[in-house]
Amino acid sequence: MHVTALLGAARLMAQGRDGWSGTFVTLFQTAEELGGGSQTMVDGGLVAKVPRPDVALGQHVMPLPAGVAATTAGPVLSAGTRSRSRYTGRVRTDR
């Protein structure tokens, strides 16, 4: 699922190339399901091989209905140092 979603995003970015500027990088993590793939990529010199991004986005597949964004307090599924997002719609706290 992750590979399919990233390939789809890359295709959409390429099709809309006239609407944005900059460098678009896609990273497919080895052994993502096992939890150790990212460290292997870093140990293999990934940081020196890929340009430093202005924006980095990560995605995880969760069993949520389309159009729903879920979050919680504290770190979850990443180690980012800052994030800025804008959401519109209704807030549900019953889950």
PDB file of N, CA, C and O in Angstrom:
ATOM      1  N   MET A   1       0.817  -1.195   0.000  1.00  0.00           N
ATOM      2  CA  MET A   1       0.000   0.000   0.000  1.00  0.00           C
ATOM      3  C   MET A   1       0.861   1.259   0.000  1.00  0.00           C
ATOM      4  O   MET A   1       0.573   2.195  -0.747  1.00  0.00           O
ATOM      5  N   HIS A   2       1.907   1.304   0.818  1.00  0.00           N
ATOM      6  CA  HIS A   2       2.750   2.496   0.885  1.00  0.00           C
ATOM      7  C   HIS A   2       3.397   2.798  -0.469  1.00  0.00           C
ATOM      8  O   HIS A   2       3.411   3.947  -0.911  1.00  0.00           O
ATOM      9  N   VAL A   3       3.928   1.771  -1.121  1.00  0.00           N
ATOM     10  CA  VAL A   3       4.577   1.964  -2.419  1.00  0.00           C
ATOM     11  C   VAL A   3       3.575   2.468  -3.442  1.00  0.00           C
ATOM     12  O   VAL A   3       3.870   3.393  -4.198  1.00  0.00           O
ATOM     13  N   THR A   4       2.399   1.868  -3.471  1.00  0.00           N
ATOM     14  CA  THR A   4       1.361   2.286  -4.412  1.00  0.00           C
ATOM     15  C   THR A   4       0.964   3.737  -4.178  1.00  0.00           C
ATOM     16  O   THR A   4       0.825   4.500  -5.134  1.00  0.00           O
ATOM     17  N   ALA A   5       0.782   4.123  -2.934  1.00  0.00           N
ATOM     18  CA  ALA A   5       0.395   5.501  -2.612  1.00  0.00           C
ATOM     19  C   ALA A   5       1.485   6.488  -3.016  1.00  0.00           C
ATOM     20  O   ALA A   5       1.182   7.549  -3.560  1.00  0.00           O
ATOM     21  N   LEU A   6       2.741   6.157  -2.760  1.00  0.00           N
ATOM     22  CA  LEU A   6       3.830   7.063  -3.115  1.00  0.00           C
ATOM     23  C   LEU A   6       4.000   7.164  -4.624  1.00  0.00           C
ATOM     24  O   LEU A   6       4.258   8.249  -5.146  1.00  0.00           O
ATOM     25  N   LEU A   7       3.859   6.053  -5.325  1.00  0.00           N
ATOM     26  CA  LEU A   7       3.911   6.105  -6.790  1.00  0.00           C
ATOM     27  C   LEU A   7       2.791   6.975  -7.342  1.00  0.00           C
ATOM     28  O   LEU A   7       3.002   7.739  -8.284  1.00  0.00           O
ATOM     29  N   GLY A   8       1.604   6.862  -6.761  1.00  0.00           N
ATOM     30  CA  GLY A   8       0.480   7.695  -7.186  1.00  0.00           C
ATOM     31  C   GLY A   8       0.743   9.168  -6.926  1.00  0.00           C
ATOM     32  O   GLY A   8       0.444  10.010  -7.773  1.00  0.00           O
ATOM     33  N   ALA A   9       1.299   9.490  -5.760  1.00  0.00           N
ATOM     34  CA  ALA A   9       1.626  10.882  -5.437  1.00  0.00           C
ATOM     35  C   ALA A   9       2.682  11.427  -6.392  1.00  0.00           C
ATOM     36  O   ALA A   9       2.583  12.568  -6.843  1.00  0.00           O
ATOM     37  N   ALA A  10       3.689  10.617  -6.700  1.00  0.00           N
ATOM     38  CA  ALA A  10       4.734  11.049  -7.632  1.00  0.00           C
ATOM     39  C   ALA A  10       4.149  11.309  -9.018  1.00  0.00           C
ATOM     40  O   ALA A  10       4.521  12.276  -9.683  1.00  0.00           O
ATOM     41  N   ARG A  11       3.250  10.458  -9.440  1.00  0.00           N
ATOM     42  CA  ARG A  11       2.608  10.648 -10.744  1.00  0.00           C
ATOM     43  C   ARG A  11       1.804  11.951 -10.771  1.00  0.00           C
ATOM     44  O   ARG A  11       1.884  12.709 -11.738  1.00  0.00           O
ATOM     45  N   LEU A  12       1.033  12.211  -9.718  1.00  0.00           N
ATOM     46  CA  LEU A  12       0.254  13.450  -9.651  1.00  0.00           C
ATOM     47  C   LEU A  12       1.159  14.681  -9.627  1.00  0.00           C
ATOM     48  O   LEU A  12       0.854  15.687 -10.268  1.00  0.00           O
ATOM     49  N   MET A  13       2.260  14.608  -8.899  1.00  0.00           N
ATOM     50  CA  MET A  13       3.198  15.733  -8.869  1.00  0.00           C
ATOM     51  C   MET A  13       3.796  15.974 -10.253  1.00  0.00           C
ATOM     52  O   MET A  13       3.949  17.121 -10.673  1.00  0.00           O
ATOM     53  N   ALA A  14       4.130  14.907 -10.956  1.00  0.00           N
ATOM     54  CA  ALA A  14       4.684  15.046 -12.308  1.00  0.00           C
ATOM     55  C   ALA A  14       3.650  15.621 -13.269  1.00  0.00           C
ATOM     56  O   ALA A  14       3.978  16.465 -14.103  1.00  0.00           O
ATOM     57  N   GLN A  15       2.417  15.175 -13.159  1.00  0.00           N
ATOM     58  CA  GLN A  15       1.361  15.680 -14.039  1.00  0.00           C
ATOM     59  C   GLN A  15       1.062  17.151 -13.774  1.00  0.00           C
ATOM     60  O   GLN A  15       0.676  17.873 -14.694  1.00  0.00           O
ATOM     61  N   GLY A  16       1.231  17.605 -12.547  1.00  0.00           N
ATOM     62  CA  GLY A  16       0.959  18.995 -12.190  1.00  0.00           C
ATOM     63  C   GLY A  16       2.213  19.842 -12.090  1.00  0.00           C
ATOM     64  O   GLY A  16       2.222  20.853 -11.388  1.00  0.00           O
ATOM     65  N   ARG A  17       3.262  19.448 -12.778  1.00  0.00           N
ATOM     66  CA  ARG A  17       4.580  20.090 -12.670  1.00  0.00           C
ATOM     67  C   ARG A  17       4.538  21.589 -12.927  1.00  0.00           C
ATOM     68  O   ARG A  17       5.343  22.326 -12.358  1.00  0.00           O
ATOM     69  N   ASP A  18       3.640  22.052 -13.753  1.00  0.00           N
ATOM     70  CA  ASP A  18       3.543  23.484 -14.047  1.00  0.00           C
ATOM     71  C   ASP A  18       3.029  24.283 -12.850  1.00  0.00           C
ATOM     72  O   ASP A  18       3.161  25.506 -12.827  1.00  0.00           O
ATOM     73  N   GLY A  19       2.456  23.620 -11.871  1.00  0.00           N
ATOM     74  CA  GLY A  19       1.857  24.306 -10.734  1.00  0.00           C
ATOM     75  C   GLY A  19       2.752  24.442  -9.514  1.00  0.00           C
ATOM     76  O   GLY A  19       2.310  24.976  -8.497  1.00  0.00           O
ATOM     77  N   TRP A  20       3.992  23.980  -9.578  1.00  0.00           N
ATOM     78  CA  TRP A  20       4.882  24.078  -8.427  1.00  0.00           C
ATOM     79  C   TRP A  20       6.335  24.180  -8.893  1.00  0.00           C
ATOM     80  O   TRP A  20       6.644  23.889 -10.049  1.00  0.00           O
ATOM     81  N   SER A  21       7.208  24.587  -8.002  1.00  0.00           N
ATOM     82  CA  SER A  21       8.627  24.671  -8.330  1.00  0.00           C
ATOM     83  C   SER A  21       9.433  24.014  -7.217  1.00  0.00           C
ATOM     84  O   SER A  21       8.966  23.885  -6.085  1.00  0.00           O
ATOM     85  N   GLY A  22      10.623  23.611  -7.550  1.00  0.00           N
ATOM     86  CA  GLY A  22      11.488  22.999  -6.557  1.00  0.00           C
ATOM     87  C   GLY A  22      11.882  21.591  -6.954  1.00  0.00           C
ATOM     88  O   GLY A  22      11.692  21.170  -8.095  1.00  0.00           O
ATOM     89  N   THR A  23      12.425  20.884  -6.006  1.00  0.00           N
ATOM     90  CA  THR A  23      12.869  19.508  -6.212  1.00  0.00           C
ATOM     91  C   THR A  23      11.939  18.575  -5.464  1.00  0.00           C
ATOM     92  O   THR A  23      11.683  18.768  -4.275  1.00  0.00           O
ATOM     93  N   PHE A  24      11.439  17.577  -6.146  1.00  0.00           N
ATOM     94  CA  PHE A  24      10.546  16.590  -5.544  1.00  0.00           C
ATOM     95  C   PHE A  24      11.306  15.277  -5.433  1.00  0.00           C
ATOM     96  O   PHE A  24      11.793  14.755  -6.436  1.00  0.00           O
ATOM     97  N   VAL A  25      11.408  14.746  -4.239  1.00  0.00           N
ATOM     98  CA  VAL A  25      12.138  13.504  -3.989  1.00  0.00           C
ATOM     99  C   VAL A  25      11.176  12.493  -3.387  1.00  0.00           C
ATOM    100  O   VAL A  25      10.436  12.812  -2.456  1.00  0.00           O
ATOM    101  N   THR A  26      11.184  11.293  -3.906  1.00  0.00           N
ATOM    102  CA  THR A  26      10.413  10.216  -3.288  1.00  0.00           C
ATOM    103  C   THR A  26      11.398   9.218  -2.690  1.00  0.00           C
ATOM    104  O   THR A  26      12.407   8.883  -3.311  1.00  0.00           O
ATOM    105  N   LEU A  27      11.104   8.752  -1.500  1.00  0.00           N
ATOM    106  CA  LEU A  27      11.939   7.750  -0.845  1.00  0.00           C
ATOM    107  C   LEU A  27      11.086   6.539  -0.514  1.00  0.00           C
ATOM    108  O   LEU A  27      10.054   6.654   0.149  1.00  0.00           O
ATOM    109  N   PHE A  28      11.514   5.405  -0.968  1.00  0.00           N
ATOM    110  CA  PHE A  28      10.846   4.148  -0.663  1.00  0.00           C
ATOM    111  C   PHE A  28      11.703   3.433   0.366  1.00  0.00           C
ATOM    112  O   PHE A  28      12.823   3.022   0.063  1.00  0.00           O
ATOM    113  N   GLN A  29      11.193   3.282   1.573  1.00  0.00           N
ATOM    114  CA  GLN A  29      11.958   2.725   2.688  1.00  0.00           C
ATOM    115  C   GLN A  29      12.027   1.209   2.607  1.00  0.00           C
ATOM    116  O   GLN A  29      11.010   0.531   2.466  1.00  0.00           O
ATOM    117  N   THR A  30      13.237   0.694   2.699  1.00  0.00           N
ATOM    118  CA  THR A  30      13.420  -0.751   2.731  1.00  0.00           C
ATOM    119  C   THR A  30      12.939  -1.302   4.068  1.00  0.00           C
ATOM    120  O   THR A  30      13.058  -0.631   5.093  1.00  0.00           O
ATOM    121  N   ALA A  31      12.410  -2.486   4.065  1.00  0.00           N
ATOM    122  CA  ALA A  31      11.974  -3.178   5.287  1.00  0.00           C
ATOM    123  C   ALA A  31      11.100  -2.306   6.171  1.00  0.00           C
ATOM    124  O   ALA A  31      11.224  -2.342   7.396  1.00  0.00           O
ATOM    125  N   GLU A  32      10.220  -1.523   5.565  1.00  0.00           N
ATOM    126  CA  GLU A  32       9.376  -0.581   6.312  1.00  0.00           C
ATOM    127  C   GLU A  32       8.507  -1.293   7.335  1.00  0.00           C
ATOM    128  O   GLU A  32       8.312  -0.793   8.442  1.00  0.00           O
ATOM    129  N   GLU A  33       7.995  -2.436   6.977  1.00  0.00           N
ATOM    130  CA  GLU A  33       7.097  -3.165   7.877  1.00  0.00           C
ATOM    131  C   GLU A  33       7.824  -3.725   9.093  1.00  0.00           C
ATOM    132  O   GLU A  33       7.200  -4.012  10.115  1.00  0.00           O
ATOM    133  N   LEU A  34       9.137  -3.881   8.986  1.00  0.00           N
ATOM    134  CA  LEU A  34       9.916  -4.479  10.069  1.00  0.00           C
ATOM    135  C   LEU A  34      10.450  -3.446  11.055  1.00  0.00           C
ATOM    136  O   LEU A  34      10.890  -3.809  12.146  1.00  0.00           O
ATOM    137  N   GLY A  35      10.420  -2.171  10.691  1.00  0.00           N
ATOM    138  CA  GLY A  35      10.834  -1.115  11.604  1.00  0.00           C
ATOM    139  C   GLY A  35      12.307  -0.773  11.602  1.00  0.00           C
ATOM    140  O   GLY A  35      12.703   0.168  12.290  1.00  0.00           O
ATOM    141  N   GLY A  36      13.143  -1.492  10.860  1.00  0.00           N
ATOM    142  CA  GLY A  36      14.571  -1.199  10.866  1.00  0.00           C
ATOM    143  C   GLY A  36      15.104  -0.639   9.572  1.00  0.00           C
ATOM    144  O   GLY A  36      16.289  -0.321   9.472  1.00  0.00           O
ATOM    145  N   GLY A  37      14.249  -0.515   8.583  1.00  0.00           N
ATOM    146  CA  GLY A  37      14.698  -0.074   7.264  1.00  0.00           C
ATOM    147  C   GLY A  37      15.258   1.330   7.226  1.00  0.00           C
ATOM    148  O   GLY A  37      16.221   1.592   6.506  1.00  0.00           O
ATOM    149  N   SER A  38      14.675   2.235   7.986  1.00  0.00           N
ATOM    150  CA  SER A  38      15.153   3.621   7.945  1.00  0.00           C
ATOM    151  C   SER A  38      16.580   3.726   8.475  1.00  0.00           C
ATOM    152  O   SER A  38      17.390   4.464   7.913  1.00  0.00           O
ATOM    153  N   GLN A  39      16.898   3.009   9.536  1.00  0.00           N
ATOM    154  CA  GLN A  39      18.256   3.063  10.078  1.00  0.00           C
ATOM    155  C   GLN A  39      19.254   2.503   9.075  1.00  0.00           C
ATOM    156  O   GLN A  39      20.357   3.031   8.940  1.00  0.00           O
ATOM    157  N   THR A  40      18.883   1.447   8.375  1.00  0.00           N
ATOM    158  CA  THR A  40      19.748   0.874   7.349  1.00  0.00           C
ATOM    159  C   THR A  40      20.010   1.890   6.248  1.00  0.00           C
ATOM    160  O   THR A  40      21.131   1.990   5.747  1.00  0.00           O
ATOM    161  N   MET A  41      18.983   2.646   5.868  1.00  0.00           N
ATOM    162  CA  MET A  41      19.140   3.663   4.829  1.00  0.00           C
ATOM    163  C   MET A  41      20.068   4.784   5.300  1.00  0.00           C
ATOM    164  O   MET A  41      20.915   5.245   4.535  1.00  0.00           O
ATOM    165  N   VAL A  42      19.919   5.222   6.541  1.00  0.00           N
ATOM    166  CA  VAL A  42      20.792   6.266   7.090  1.00  0.00           C
ATOM    167  C   VAL A  42      22.227   5.750   7.179  1.00  0.00           C
ATOM    168  O   VAL A  42      23.163   6.447   6.788  1.00  0.00           O
ATOM    169  N   ASP A  43      22.401   4.540   7.689  1.00  0.00           N
ATOM    170  CA  ASP A  43      23.733   3.946   7.796  1.00  0.00           C
ATOM    171  C   ASP A  43      24.386   3.779   6.429  1.00  0.00           C
ATOM    172  O   ASP A  43      25.613   3.788   6.322  1.00  0.00           O
ATOM    173  N   GLY A  44      23.578   3.626   5.387  1.00  0.00           N
ATOM    174  CA  GLY A  44      24.082   3.471   4.024  1.00  0.00           C
ATOM    175  C   GLY A  44      24.410   4.785   3.332  1.00  0.00           C
ATOM    176  O   GLY A  44      24.763   4.786   2.153  1.00  0.00           O
ATOM    177  N   GLY A  45      24.300   5.898   4.038  1.00  0.00           N
ATOM    178  CA  GLY A  45      24.692   7.181   3.475  1.00  0.00           C
ATOM    179  C   GLY A  45      23.577   7.970   2.813  1.00  0.00           C
ATOM    180  O   GLY A  45      23.853   8.849   1.996  1.00  0.00           O
ATOM    181  N   LEU A  46      22.339   7.684   3.138  1.00  0.00           N
ATOM    182  CA  LEU A  46      21.200   8.364   2.519  1.00  0.00           C
ATOM    183  C   LEU A  46      21.300   9.883   2.635  1.00  0.00           C
ATOM    184  O   LEU A  46      21.004  10.598   1.677  1.00  0.00           O
ATOM    185  N   VAL A  47      21.712  10.376   3.789  1.00  0.00           N
ATOM    186  CA  VAL A  47      21.747  11.821   4.033  1.00  0.00           C
ATOM    187  C   VAL A  47      22.660  12.526   3.027  1.00  0.00           C
ATOM    188  O   VAL A  47      22.361  13.644   2.607  1.00  0.00           O
ATOM    189  N   ALA A  48      23.746  11.900   2.643  1.00  0.00           N
ATOM    190  CA  ALA A  48      24.676  12.499   1.683  1.00  0.00           C
ATOM    191  C   ALA A  48      24.192  12.352   0.241  1.00  0.00           C
ATOM    192  O   ALA A  48      24.663  13.071  -0.641  1.00  0.00           O
ATOM    193  N   LYS A  49      23.267  11.440  -0.010  1.00  0.00           N
ATOM    194  CA  LYS A  49      22.828  11.149  -1.375  1.00  0.00           C
ATOM    195  C   LYS A  49      21.572  11.896  -1.800  1.00  0.00           C
ATOM    196  O   LYS A  49      21.292  12.004  -2.993  1.00  0.00           O
ATOM    197  N   VAL A  50      20.816  12.408  -0.844  1.00  0.00           N
ATOM    198  CA  VAL A  50      19.528  13.042  -1.139  1.00  0.00           C
ATOM    199  C   VAL A  50      19.589  14.506  -0.712  1.00  0.00           C
ATOM    200  O   VAL A  50      20.071  14.808   0.380  1.00  0.00           O
ATOM    201  N   PRO A  51      19.103  15.424  -1.561  1.00  0.00           N
ATOM    202  CA  PRO A  51      19.105  16.840  -1.163  1.00  0.00           C
ATOM    203  C   PRO A  51      18.286  17.070   0.106  1.00  0.00           C
ATOM    204  O   PRO A  51      17.281  16.396   0.331  1.00  0.00           O
ATOM    205  N   ARG A  52      18.716  18.022   0.933  1.00  0.00           N
ATOM    206  CA  ARG A  52      17.963  18.366   2.146  1.00  0.00           C
ATOM    207  C   ARG A  52      16.659  19.042   1.728  1.00  0.00           C
ATOM    208  O   ARG A  52      16.688  20.053   1.027  1.00  0.00           O
ATOM    209  N   PRO A  53      15.535  18.504   2.142  1.00  0.00           N
ATOM    210  CA  PRO A  53      14.254  19.076   1.699  1.00  0.00           C
ATOM    211  C   PRO A  53      13.855  20.309   2.504  1.00  0.00           C
ATOM    212  O   PRO A  53      14.230  20.457   3.667  1.00  0.00           O
ATOM    213  N   ASP A  54      13.095  21.183   1.870  1.00  0.00           N
ATOM    214  CA  ASP A  54      12.452  22.283   2.587  1.00  0.00           C
ATOM    215  C   ASP A  54      11.221  21.765   3.320  1.00  0.00           C
ATOM    216  O   ASP A  54      10.858  22.271   4.381  1.00  0.00           O
ATOM    217  N   VAL A  55      10.591  20.759   2.747  1.00  0.00           N
ATOM    218  CA  VAL A  55       9.389  20.148   3.314  1.00  0.00           C
ATOM    219  C   VAL A  55       9.536  18.642   3.189  1.00  0.00           C
ATOM    220  O   VAL A  55       9.952  18.147   2.141  1.00  0.00           O
ATOM    221  N   ALA A  56       9.205  17.914   4.229  1.00  0.00           N
ATOM    222  CA  ALA A  56       9.207  16.454   4.184  1.00  0.00           C
ATOM    223  C   ALA A  56       7.858  15.956   4.683  1.00  0.00           C
ATOM    224  O   ALA A  56       7.369  16.399   5.722  1.00  0.00           O
ATOM    225  N   LEU A  57       7.275  15.053   3.952  1.00  0.00           N
ATOM    226  CA  LEU A  57       5.984  14.482   4.323  1.00  0.00           C
ATOM    227  C   LEU A  57       6.122  12.978   4.460  1.00  0.00           C
ATOM    228  O   LEU A  57       6.777  12.332   3.641  1.00  0.00           O
ATOM    229  N   GLY A  58       5.515  12.424   5.482  1.00  0.00           N
ATOM    230  CA  GLY A  58       5.486  10.983   5.668  1.00  0.00           C
ATOM    231  C   GLY A  58       4.054  10.519   5.736  1.00  0.00           C
ATOM    232  O   GLY A  58       3.154  11.290   6.068  1.00  0.00           O
ATOM    233  N   GLN A  59       3.848   9.278   5.428  1.00  0.00           N
ATOM    234  CA  GLN A  59       2.478   8.762   5.412  1.00  0.00           C
ATOM    235  C   GLN A  59       2.456   7.362   5.998  1.00  0.00           C
ATOM    236  O   GLN A  59       3.346   6.551   5.743  1.00  0.00           O
ATOM    237  N   HIS A  60       1.445   7.097   6.771  1.00  0.00           N
ATOM    238  CA  HIS A  60       1.195   5.755   7.271  1.00  0.00           C
ATOM    239  C   HIS A  60      -0.234   5.382   6.925  1.00  0.00           C
ATOM    240  O   HIS A  60      -1.125   6.231   6.954  1.00  0.00           O
ATOM    241  N   VAL A  61      -0.450   4.153   6.609  1.00  0.00           N
ATOM    242  CA  VAL A  61      -1.783   3.682   6.244  1.00  0.00           C
ATOM    243  C   VAL A  61      -2.492   3.209   7.505  1.00  0.00           C
ATOM    244  O   VAL A  61      -1.981   2.359   8.235  1.00  0.00           O
ATOM    245  N   MET A  62      -3.653   3.756   7.752  1.00  0.00           N
ATOM    246  CA  MET A  62      -4.458   3.386   8.916  1.00  0.00           C
ATOM    247  C   MET A  62      -5.884   3.081   8.458  1.00  0.00           C
ATOM    248  O   MET A  62      -6.319   3.606   7.433  1.00  0.00           O
ATOM    249  N   PRO A  63      -6.612   2.257   9.183  1.00  0.00           N
ATOM    250  CA  PRO A  63      -7.984   1.907   8.792  1.00  0.00           C
ATOM    251  C   PRO A  63      -8.985   2.994   9.181  1.00  0.00           C
ATOM    252  O   PRO A  63      -9.812   2.787  10.069  1.00  0.00           O
ATOM    253  N   LEU A  64      -8.913   4.140   8.524  1.00  0.00           N
ATOM    254  CA  LEU A  64      -9.819   5.257   8.785  1.00  0.00           C
ATOM    255  C   LEU A  64     -10.631   5.544   7.525  1.00  0.00           C
ATOM    256  O   LEU A  64     -10.164   5.281   6.417  1.00  0.00           O
ATOM    257  N   PRO A  65     -11.828   6.076   7.681  1.00  0.00           N
ATOM    258  CA  PRO A  65     -12.630   6.431   6.507  1.00  0.00           C
ATOM    259  C   PRO A  65     -11.959   7.543   5.698  1.00  0.00           C
ATOM    260  O   PRO A  65     -11.185   8.327   6.246  1.00  0.00           O
ATOM    261  N   ALA A  66     -12.251   7.610   4.411  1.00  0.00           N
ATOM    262  CA  ALA A  66     -11.718   8.666   3.555  1.00  0.00           C
ATOM    263  C   ALA A  66     -12.105  10.027   4.113  1.00  0.00           C
ATOM    264  O   ALA A  66     -13.230  10.216   4.576  1.00  0.00           O
ATOM    265  N   GLY A  67     -11.179  10.967   4.070  1.00  0.00           N
ATOM    266  CA  GLY A  67     -11.444  12.313   4.538  1.00  0.00           C
ATOM    267  C   GLY A  67     -11.231  12.526   6.019  1.00  0.00           C
ATOM    268  O   GLY A  67     -11.487  13.619   6.523  1.00  0.00           O
ATOM    269  N   VAL A  68     -10.771  11.519   6.727  1.00  0.00           N
ATOM    270  CA  VAL A  68     -10.562  11.619   8.171  1.00  0.00           C
ATOM    271  C   VAL A  68      -9.067  11.719   8.453  1.00  0.00           C
ATOM    272  O   VAL A  68      -8.276  10.946   7.913  1.00  0.00           O
ATOM    273  N   ALA A  69      -8.684  12.666   9.294  1.00  0.00           N
ATOM    274  CA  ALA A  69      -7.307  12.792   9.758  1.00  0.00           C
ATOM    275  C   ALA A  69      -7.303  12.532  11.259  1.00  0.00           C
ATOM    276  O   ALA A  69      -8.119  13.098  11.986  1.00  0.00           O
ATOM    277  N   ALA A  70      -6.406  11.693  11.722  1.00  0.00           N
ATOM    278  CA  ALA A  70      -6.346  11.355  13.144  1.00  0.00           C
ATOM    279  C   ALA A  70      -5.025  11.839  13.725  1.00  0.00           C
ATOM    280  O   ALA A  70      -3.993  11.815  13.054  1.00  0.00           O
ATOM    281  N   THR A  71      -5.065  12.274  14.964  1.00  0.00           N
ATOM    282  CA  THR A  71      -3.857  12.714  15.651  1.00  0.00           C
ATOM    283  C   THR A  71      -4.017  12.454  17.146  1.00  0.00           C
ATOM    284  O   THR A  71      -5.109  12.130  17.615  1.00  0.00           O
ATOM    285  N   THR A  72      -2.948  12.593  17.871  1.00  0.00           N
ATOM    286  CA  THR A  72      -2.973  12.437  19.314  1.00  0.00           C
ATOM    287  C   THR A  72      -1.849  13.273  19.903  1.00  0.00           C
ATOM    288  O   THR A  72      -0.949  13.689  19.175  1.00  0.00           O
ATOM    289  N   ALA A  73      -1.880  13.520  21.173  1.00  0.00           N
ATOM    290  CA  ALA A  73      -0.811  14.277  21.827  1.00  0.00           C
ATOM    291  C   ALA A  73       0.458  13.437  21.884  1.00  0.00           C
ATOM    292  O   ALA A  73       0.393  12.219  22.048  1.00  0.00           O
ATOM    293  N   GLY A  74       1.593  14.076  21.750  1.00  0.00           N
ATOM    294  CA  GLY A  74       2.868  13.382  21.856  1.00  0.00           C
ATOM    295  C   GLY A  74       3.330  12.796  20.540  1.00  0.00           C
ATOM    296  O   GLY A  74       2.610  12.855  19.544  1.00  0.00           O
ATOM    297  N   PRO A  75       4.533  12.229  20.528  1.00  0.00           N
ATOM    298  CA  PRO A  75       5.094  11.676  19.298  1.00  0.00           C
ATOM    299  C   PRO A  75       4.347  10.430  18.837  1.00  0.00           C
ATOM    300  O   PRO A  75       3.998   9.563  19.638  1.00  0.00           O
ATOM    301  N   VAL A  76       4.115  10.361  17.550  1.00  0.00           N
ATOM    302  CA  VAL A  76       3.442   9.212  16.953  1.00  0.00           C
ATOM    303  C   VAL A  76       4.048   8.944  15.582  1.00  0.00           C
ATOM    304  O   VAL A  76       3.989   9.816  14.714  1.00  0.00           O
ATOM    305  N   LEU A  77       4.620   7.784  15.361  1.00  0.00           N
ATOM    306  CA  LEU A  77       5.064   7.308  14.056  1.00  0.00           C
ATOM    307  C   LEU A  77       6.115   8.167  13.374  1.00  0.00           C
ATOM    308  O   LEU A  77       6.344   7.990  12.177  1.00  0.00           O
ATOM    309  N   SER A  78       6.763   9.084  14.072  1.00  0.00           N
ATOM    310  CA  SER A  78       7.803   9.887  13.442  1.00  0.00           C
ATOM    311  C   SER A  78       8.635  10.578  14.514  1.00  0.00           C
ATOM    312  O   SER A  78       8.352  10.489  15.709  1.00  0.00           O
ATOM    313  N   ALA A  79       9.652  11.257  14.052  1.00  0.00           N
ATOM    314  CA  ALA A  79      10.500  12.006  14.971  1.00  0.00           C
ATOM    315  C   ALA A  79      10.688  13.430  14.472  1.00  0.00           C
ATOM    316  O   ALA A  79      11.772  13.993  14.627  1.00  0.00           O
ATOM    317  N   GLY A  80       9.677  14.016  13.887  1.00  0.00           N
ATOM    318  CA  GLY A  80       9.756  15.379  13.384  1.00  0.00           C
ATOM    319  C   GLY A  80       9.922  16.387  14.509  1.00  0.00           C
ATOM    320  O   GLY A  80       9.505  16.142  15.641  1.00  0.00           O
ATOM    321  N   THR A  81      10.531  17.514  14.192  1.00  0.00           N
ATOM    322  CA  THR A  81      10.739  18.549  15.198  1.00  0.00           C
ATOM    323  C   THR A  81       9.726  19.675  15.097  1.00  0.00           C
ATOM    324  O   THR A  81       9.553  20.434  16.051  1.00  0.00           O
ATOM    325  N   ARG A  82       9.051  19.799  13.956  1.00  0.00           N
ATOM    326  CA  ARG A  82       7.991  20.797  13.847  1.00  0.00           C
ATOM    327  C   ARG A  82       7.061  20.431  12.702  1.00  0.00           C
ATOM    328  O   ARG A  82       7.428  19.724  11.763  1.00  0.00           O
ATOM    329  N   SER A  83       5.869  20.930  12.819  1.00  0.00           N
ATOM    330  CA  SER A  83       4.863  20.654  11.800  1.00  0.00           C
ATOM    331  C   SER A  83       3.847  21.778  11.797  1.00  0.00           C
ATOM    332  O   SER A  83       3.510  22.323  12.848  1.00  0.00           O
ATOM    333  N   ARG A  84       3.365  22.119  10.627  1.00  0.00           N
ATOM    334  CA  ARG A  84       2.304  23.114  10.515  1.00  0.00           C
ATOM    335  C   ARG A  84       1.266  22.556   9.553  1.00  0.00           C
ATOM    336  O   ARG A  84       1.585  22.217   8.414  1.00  0.00           O
ATOM    337  N   SER A  85       0.035  22.463  10.011  1.00  0.00           N
ATOM    338  CA  SER A  85      -1.050  21.907   9.206  1.00  0.00           C
ATOM    339  C   SER A  85      -2.289  22.765   9.364  1.00  0.00           C
ATOM    340  O   SER A  85      -2.474  23.431  10.383  1.00  0.00           O
ATOM    341  N   ARG A  86      -3.130  22.742   8.350  1.00  0.00           N
ATOM    342  CA  ARG A  86      -4.417  23.431   8.424  1.00  0.00           C
ATOM    343  C   ARG A  86      -5.486  22.428   8.008  1.00  0.00           C
ATOM    344  O   ARG A  86      -5.427  21.841   6.928  1.00  0.00           O
ATOM    345  N   TYR A  87      -6.449  22.250   8.877  1.00  0.00           N
ATOM    346  CA  TYR A  87      -7.551  21.334   8.613  1.00  0.00           C
ATOM    347  C   TYR A  87      -8.856  22.110   8.666  1.00  0.00           C
ATOM    348  O   TYR A  87      -9.019  23.006   9.494  1.00  0.00           O
ATOM    349  N   THR A  88      -9.761  21.776   7.803  1.00  0.00           N
ATOM    350  CA  THR A  88     -11.094  22.364   7.853  1.00  0.00           C
ATOM    351  C   THR A  88     -12.100  21.240   8.016  1.00  0.00           C
ATOM    352  O   THR A  88     -11.875  20.123   7.549  1.00  0.00           O
ATOM    353  N   GLY A  89     -13.191  21.529   8.668  1.00  0.00           N
ATOM    354  CA  GLY A  89     -14.208  20.502   8.880  1.00  0.00           C
ATOM    355  C   GLY A  89     -14.639  20.456  10.329  1.00  0.00           C
ATOM    356  O   GLY A  89     -14.505  21.435  11.064  1.00  0.00           O
ATOM    357  N   ARG A  90     -15.156  19.317  10.730  1.00  0.00           N
ATOM    358  CA  ARG A  90     -15.658  19.142  12.095  1.00  0.00           C
ATOM    359  C   ARG A  90     -14.677  18.315  12.914  1.00  0.00           C
ATOM    360  O   ARG A  90     -13.982  17.443  12.392  1.00  0.00           O
ATOM    361  N   VAL A  91     -14.638  18.609  14.203  1.00  0.00           N
ATOM    362  CA  VAL A  91     -13.806  17.850  15.131  1.00  0.00           C
ATOM    363  C   VAL A  91     -14.672  16.803  15.812  1.00  0.00           C
ATOM    364  O   VAL A  91     -15.749  17.110  16.325  1.00  0.00           O
ATOM    365  N   ARG A  92     -14.191  15.561  15.813  1.00  0.00           N
ATOM    366  CA  ARG A  92     -14.877  14.478  16.527  1.00  0.00           C
ATOM    367  C   ARG A  92     -13.964  13.988  17.629  1.00  0.00           C
ATOM    368  O   ARG A  92     -12.788  13.708  17.398  1.00  0.00           O
ATOM    369  N   THR A  93     -14.507  13.888  18.815  1.00  0.00           N
ATOM    370  CA  THR A  93     -13.706  13.415  19.952  1.00  0.00           C
ATOM    371  C   THR A  93     -14.262  12.130  20.543  1.00  0.00           C
ATOM    372  O   THR A  93     -13.895  11.749  21.655  1.00  0.00           O
ATOM    373  N   ASP A  94     -15.139  11.461  19.814  1.00  0.00           N
ATOM    374  CA  ASP A  94     -15.800  10.268  20.347  1.00  0.00           C
ATOM    375  C   ASP A  94     -15.024   8.991  20.082  1.00  0.00           C
ATOM    376  O   ASP A  94     -15.532   7.906  20.365  1.00  0.00           O
ATOM    377  N   ARG A  95     -13.841   9.075  19.562  1.00  0.00           N
ATOM    378  CA  ARG A  95     -13.070   7.864  19.251  1.00  0.00           C
ATOM    379  C   ARG A  95     -11.913   7.705  20.177  1.00  0.00           C
ATOM    380  O   ARG A  95     -11.157   6.741  20.061  1.00  0.00           O
TER     381      ARG A  95
END
